[in-house]
Amino acid sequence: MTLSLHAALVPEWLQILGGCRAVIDKAAAHCAETGLDETELVEARLAPDMRPFKYQIKSCTVHTRGAVEHARTGLAAPDFNNSPGTLGALATQLGETIAFLNELDPAEFESFIGRDLVFTIPGTEYRRDYAVENFLLGFSRQNFHFHAVTAYAILRMKGVNIGKVDYLGAWPVKA
C-alpha cells in the first residue's frame, strides 16, 4: 500500500487539533471552577524566553492550515500576526482550522508533491528552498507537534486537569 501525503499528515493534524480544542474547553472550565483569570493561562509561558500559550495554539494553525496555503503558493514565511487573546477566540481559530482541513481535496494535496517552496524571513537574507513534501513532512509537521505539546505543557503547569489522553484527542481506531 502506498501512503499518500494527505493520509500521512491530515488525519494526524486533525487528531491533535481536536485534542487542543478539547483542552481549551477544560482550561475554560478550570478558570471558572478556580477563579483563575483566563488571561493568566492565555499569557502563560513555560520559560521567560518562550512564547505564551496563545502563540502556541496559533502556531498549531500556522503549521497546518498555513502550511497548506504555503504549499499552494510556493512561498512561506513566519507568521508575525497577533495571536487571539482569549480562550474562546483560540477555540474558534482551532475550529476554523479543523473545518478547513476537513474540506481539503486529497487529490489537490497530492498535487503538491514535487513542487518548489521557498521559505524566507522578511527583512533578512534567510532563505531555504524545499520540495513542498519535504517542507510539510520535515518542517511544518515537527513545528506543529512542538507547539501542540508546549500548549499542553503550559496548561498542565498551570494546574488544568488534563492528561496524555487529552493531548492525543480521538484515536484513529478501526471502525
Helices and strands as residue ranges (DSSP letters): H 5-34, H 38-42, H 53-62, H 65-73, E 75-76, H 87-102, H 106-111, E 116-120, E 127-131, H 132-135, I 136-140, H 141-157, H 164-168
